């Protein structure tokens, strides 16, 4: 079976930046803290069963094809200590490590997204409990192969209307501001943008405007970029959309995400930005010709805080201790902006770039403009 839109995108990204997506650090990671000792045999059996129930956990990506192994490819690892990040080979895309009262699950990002991470842990806890009690666990409602085939059918069926929409949206669009190319060092850093009180006020305003955090932050980012963009121009960002838009996809394991773009009016109000986001999301599944997209568009992503309260492995409760996406390998693109609320309800941004068009001081100026807009 051919790769999904996300997997195809990741492979294309790896062609441009070798080792980024195919490498062992392109992972989704979670560490749980346990309030008791797990039965090693029951946990190993539950992990084996989890892999048997979900083809995607036995899938290897080879030459734009999803190859499914007939048997599980990983076993429970008993180790002295666990770290948040761990290498996961693409040929065996899942690892489970236990060290005392710490349990860590690592999934290669080619076969997983954040929902997959949480759902897999939830099902692992259920399967572990079933090992202790003998209870039956219902089979999954769908496999990732079903999702991939449905995705391909949607693209073929609605390609015409989607192509028309994208052409009207980005024909006259400009890439997000590209200052003159100048020598500079690559950079990657985190910065708090809003305090707990400030974020609470922004969330309240977002509700009053019947908007979403993504729309509010995009409008503020556009305002922060105003000094570098001409009036009336459209800002274009690369982005990702989650697409679990059918009941059977809600708990399917696999990367149900679609690479796309956001075409945002530079001078638009909240309503205009919201309309743009809705349209971009609606047609996100439909590939846009690369020649039609302004080159070197920055990446933007808003990641909601969705840590679960915990999991019950029989009588043992597990709480989330740490979570992380792909490890920073130093392969920076033109500009990456990732905003997320933290567990203490502040808003934090992660910013990275190769320093060619966007320098760190310039990005700091844009962040200041974003913050000023949000608090004005």
Residue pairs with C-beta under 8 A, 6 or more apart in sequence:
1 65
1 66
1 145
1 148
1 149
2 8
2 64
2 65
2 66
2 148
2 152
3 11
3 61
3 64
3 65
3 66
3 148
4 66
4 144
4 147
4 148
4 151
4 254
4 255
5 151
5 155
5 258
5 259
5 285
5 287
6 113
6 240
6 255
6 256
6 257
6 258
6 259
7 61
7 64
7 66
7 110
7 255
8 64
9 259
10 21
10 26
10 109
10 110
11 21
11 22
11 61
11 64
13 20
13 21
14 20
14 21
14 22
14 23
17 331
17 333
19 329
19 331
20 26
20 329
20 331
21 109
21 110
22 61
22 90
22 110
23 329
24 87
24 88
24 89
24 90
24 108
25 85
25 87
25 326
25 327
25 329
26 108
26 109
26 110
26 326
27 85
27 86
27 87
27 88
27 106
27 107
27 108
27 109
27 325
27 326
27 327
28 106
28 107
28 108
28 109
28 112
28 113
28 114
28 116
28 117
28 325
28 326
29 84
29 85
29 86
29 104
29 105
29 106
29 107
29 117
29 322
29 323
29 324
29 325
30 104
30 105
30 117
30 118
30 121
30 320
30 322
30 323
31 82
31 84
31 102
31 103
31 104
31 320
31 321
31 322
31 323
32 102
32 103
32 104
32 105
32 121
32 310
32 311
32 318
32 319
32 320
32 321
33 101
33 102
33 318
33 319
33 320
33 321
34 101
34 102
34 103
34 313
34 316
34 317
34 318
35 101
35 316
35 317
35 318
35 319
36 101
36 315
36 316
36 317
37 101
37 316
38 98
38 103
38 128
38 313
38 316
39 131
39 132
40 76
40 78
40 98
42 128
42 131
42 132
42 314
43 76
43 96
43 98
43 128
43 313
44 75
44 76
45 131
46 124
46 127
46 128
46 130
46 131
47 72
47 74
47 75
47 76
47 96
47 124
48 72
48 75
49 127
50 57
50 120
50 123
50 124
50 127
51 57
51 58
51 72
51 73
51 74
51 94
52 71
52 72
53 123
53 139
53 140
54 120
54 140
54 143
54 144
54 253
55 68
55 143
55 144
55 145
56 93
56 111
56 112
56 116
56 143
56 144
56 145
56 253
56 254
57 72
57 93
57 94
57 107
57 111
57 120
57 253
58 68
58 69
58 70
58 71
58 72
58 73
59 66
59 67
59 68
59 69
59 93
59 111
59 144
60 66
60 67
60 68
60 69
60 90
60 91
60 92
60 93
61 67
61 90
61 110
61 111
66 145
66 148
68 145
73 91
73 92
73 93
73 94
74 92
74 94
74 95
74 96
76 96
76 97
76 98
77 95
77 96
77 97
77 98
78 97
78 98
78 99
79 97
79 98
79 99
80 99
81 99
81 102
82 97
82 98
82 99
82 102
82 103
82 104
83 104
84 104
84 322
84 323
84 324
85 106
85 324
85 327
86 95
86 97
86 104
86 106
88 94
88 95
88 106
88 107
88 108
89 108
90 108
90 110
93 107
93 108
93 110
93 111
93 112
94 105
94 106
94 107
94 108
94 111
94 120
95 104
95 105
95 106
96 103
96 104
96 105
96 106
96 124
97 103
97 104
97 106
98 104
102 321
103 318
105 117
105 120
105 121
105 124
107 116
107 117
107 120
109 255
109 325
109 326
110 255
111 144
111 253
111 254
111 255
112 120
112 253
112 254
112 255
113 242
113 254
113 255
113 256
113 257
114 303
114 306
115 242
115 244
115 256
116 253
116 254
116 255
116 256
117 323
118 306
118 308
119 251
119 253
120 253
121 308
121 311
121 318
122 308
122 311
123 137
124 311
124 313
125 311
125 312
125 313
125 318
126 137
127 137
128 313
128 314
129 135
129 312
129 313
129 314
130 136
130 137
132 314
133 314
140 251
140 252
140 253
141 247
141 248
141 251
141 252
142 248
142 249
142 252
143 252
143 254
144 252
144 253
144 254
146 248
146 252
147 249
147 252
147 254
147 256
148 254
150 246
151 243
151 285
154 285
155 285
155 286
155 287
158 286
159 286
162 283
162 285
162 286
163 286
165 279
165 283
166 283
166 286
166 288
166 292
167 292
169 234
169 263
169 276
169 279
169 280
170 234
170 236
170 261
170 263
170 288
170 292
170 293
170 294
171 292
172 234
173 233
173 234
173 235
173 236
173 263
173 294
174 229
174 230
174 233
174 234
174 235
174 236
174 294
175 236
175 294
175 295
175 296
175 297
176 225
176 229
176 235
176 236
176 237
176 297
176 298
176 335
177 225
177 228
177 229
178 296
178 357
179 228
179 357
179 358
179 359
179 362
181 356
181 357
182 356
182 359
183 355
184 355
184 356
184 359
184 360
185 355
185 360
186 330
186 332
186 352
186 353
186 354
186 355
187 332
187 351
187 352
187 353
187 355
187 359
187 360
187 363
188 328
188 330
188 332
188 350
188 351
188 352
188 353
189 350
189 351
189 352
189 360
190 348
190 349
190 350
190 351
191 348
191 349
191 351
191 367
192 346
192 347
192 348
193 339
193 347
193 348
193 349
193 367
193 370
193 371
193 374
194 202
194 346
194 347
194 371
194 374
195 346
196 344
196 345
196 346
198 347
198 374
198 375
199 341
199 345
199 346
199 347
200 345
202 213
202 216
202 347
202 374
203 213
205 216
206 212
206 213
206 215
206 216
209 216
209 270
211 270
211 274
212 274
212 277
213 302
213 304
213 341
214 277
214 302
215 270
215 273
215 274
215 277
216 270
216 374
217 302
217 339
217 370
217 374
218 262
218 264
218 273
218 277
218 300
218 302
219 264
219 268
219 269
219 270
219 273
219 373
220 370
220 371
220 373
220 374
221 300
221 337
221 366
221 370
222 229
222 235
222 264
222 265
222 266
222 268
222 273
223 369
223 370
223 372
223 373
224 365
224 366
224 367
224 368
224 369
224 370
224 371
224 372
224 373
225 235
225 266
225 366
225 369
226 266
226 369
227 365
227 369
229 235
229 266
230 266
231 266
231 267
232 266
232 267
233 266
234 263
234 264
234 265
234 266
235 262
235 263
235 264
235 265
235 266
236 261
236 262
236 263
236 264
236 293
236 294
236 297
237 261
237 262
237 264
237 297
237 298
237 299
237 300
238 259
238 260
238 261
238 297
238 298
238 299
238 300
239 259
239 260
239 261
239 262
239 280
239 299
239 300
239 301
240 257
240 258
240 259
240 260
240 301
241 257
241 258
241 260
241 280
241 281
241 284
242 256
242 257
242 258
243 249
243 256
243 257
243 258
243 284
243 285
244 250
244 252
244 256
249 256
258 284
258 285
260 280
260 281
260 283
260 284
260 285
260 288
261 280
261 288
261 293
261 297
262 276
262 277
262 280
262 300
263 276
263 280
264 273
264 276
264 277
265 272
265 273
265 276
268 276
296 334
296 357
297 334
298 334
298 335
298 336
298 337
298 358
299 333
299 335
299 336
299 337
300 337
300 338
301 337
301 338
301 339
302 338
302 339
302 340
303 338
303 339
303 340
304 340
304 341
305 340
305 341
305 342
305 343
307 320
307 323
307 343
308 320
309 319
310 317
310 318
310 319
310 320
311 317
311 318
312 318
328 352
332 352
332 353
332 354
332 355
333 352
333 353
333 354
334 353
334 354
334 356
334 357
334 358
335 351
335 352
335 353
335 357
335 358
335 363
336 350
336 351
336 352
336 353
337 349
337 350
337 351
338 349
338 350
338 351
339 347
339 348
339 349
339 350
340 347
340 348
340 349
340 350
341 347
341 348
342 348
349 367
351 360
351 363
351 367
353 359
353 360
353 363
